[in-house]
């Protein structure tokens, strides 16, 4: 129906350039004025502030990310979606075309639950299964909604995949094996069923043509997001509805932005149609209320265990602030105490991704920064980036979440598989070396904090030839020529046969890793401290708050063995994985470790860490720091082998402290939005406090007082955010970090 944006590049190796999301400005801009040090030492009430680092959300779950259409075909009767027609442009079914339905379904998944269980999977994440627009585009651009991201009906399942009862049986069987089931869902957009009467689709900025209320006055929807008295608006384009959606409120064209195709820059990131897909006006309270009903309905209907939410950074933060906590609380009232909602924020900068778990209120975000660092490391480009990612975990720490729940991954259905990325980054490498690098990646991901995610087929050596459609192979015998011809890494099999081998070396490795990490709670709940990152070697420690035993992981991505001196907190450690070894004594606080090429080692201390009361020194932003964004608060001087540092703030006149977060890993930091503290205003004083405790609970504390002043004025915009288009039609800015992943969703 609509013109599509072209693409100029695929993302290779997951190296992404950040783009910051838009956010409404506070009523008055604040800055730090005078800073006064307060006397160090524990005061009455400090012990109450000495919290434990959070481990209340999911951590250590082993996700398997499956695309139902490409996994297993358990019911041939639904291949055509229940239609008697056999025209692929009507039913969307053509297993010879990588852009159409191939026949995989829920019954096929249910028949392979033992395969997942045998690999140690504890959570199954499915691409969207709601009823989709079956075919979009025409001619060579025609493509089907096999991937699930062109939703037309959020209240029913796509018949290509099966029925609601089929899903109930799948969830029942998964739960019997201790496997949670997660739905993928989109709140940013729907299928493309709205056209524009003007016959054009270029993005029109609010600077050029603002939204107008019934009296013809300009309206900044960012400033009124979520407000009940949201006005009826006139947009730059006149919407023409070409089809029906469910629920019925989705058929109101006034609930869409109607500004044309996103350029993936400025305001169009949130207001533009995502590759022509109808972009919901998520600032409107009717959209918020409607999505709340959709998200909670499936909890009641099927008893699912959580959601992965698509295209999160293309939606205003106020929407997530309203939706995510509501869904979590609703699930808790229904007995789902560990219900988990995580979002896709396609960006490799933790300053961007963490915004949605702190300010945005989501429980977690997919760990694109880890993916970026891991892909670089596994490609032999050094460990520096991966070390930076770990240190930046502090950006996720706030009063109700932290990095311990981030889902980590190596590749996916959009950017491509890790095997392909490594091949691209290391031309000419042998299959043996590639297999070793894939095993190293799996080990790194399973031993890292968070929830590891295996993309379906990776355990069978799938590599593919790129991102998007080229990374969406069939697990069952493929009739798609490109998929059938693929030689799989680590075996002599191809895509022309079923590939559910429990003897594949990657499947066996993942099964063994699952057993190993289940043997000690440190891998699920322990902290993670960077110890070493130089050349092709990275090392980190994991310590559980209860067990107080240091575990050291050392990984080497070089093709030669590496001997390194790694700082540790223990007097000695001994190798425990992949094989046991002799105790290695620390000398001068370091252990000398020799790591074989393309390998990882785990060492464990034979005794608990000693307790040592901390003496923190609080470091706050200097005078003149503008508080438009979160700022770093840091506790220096904490030398305890294990410590937990809680940061809190209180505006003068407030009775209660606002806990900003608890960090259990050096450097001890939080990034706090001080301008949004209750009562924050020009002239107010804010007391900042850090209370740290060691493993025995012995506290140390320090504090400072800031005076808030007015921030210097900024150059005013004309009347709204500009958001002008900086890329022309048919162009994609690689730095936006989004685009190649949506080729299939736009019908190209």
Secondary structure, DSSP 4 states (H G I P E B T S, - for coil): ------------TT-----PPP-PPPSS-EEEEEEEEE--S--TTHHHH-PPPP--S--S--EEEE-HHHH----GGGTTTT-S---HHHH-B-TTSTTSB----HHHHHTTHHHHHHTT--EEEE---EEE-SEES-GGG-EE-TTS-SEEEEEEE-TTT--HHHHHHHHHHHHHTT-EEEEEEESSEE-S-EEETTS------TTTS-EE-TTS-EE-TTTTTT-TTPPP-B-SS-EEE-S--BSGGGG-GGGB--S-B--SSTTHHHHSBBTTBEEB-TTSHHHHHHHHHHHHHHHHHH---EEEEESGGGS-HHHHHHHHHHHHHHHHHTT-TT-EEEE----S-HHHHGGGTTTS--SEE--HHHHHHHHHHHTTS-SHHHHHHHHGGGGG-SSS--GGGPEEES-BTTTB-HHHHHHHHSTT--HHHHHHHHHHHHHHHHHSSSEEEEETTGGGT---SSSGGGG---SSPP-SHHHHTPBPTTSS-BTTS----TTSHHHHHHHHHHHHHHT-THHHH---EEEEEETTEEEEEE--TTT---EEEEEE-SSS-EEEEEE-SSSEEEEEESS---EEE-BTTEEEEEE-TTEEEEEE-SSPPPP-----EEE-PPTT-B-SS-EEEEEE----SSEEEEEEEEETT-SS-EEEEEE-SSSEEEEE-GGGSTT--TT-EEEEEEEEEETT--EEEEEEEEEEEEPPP-PPPSSS------S-TT---GGG--SGGGTGGGT-
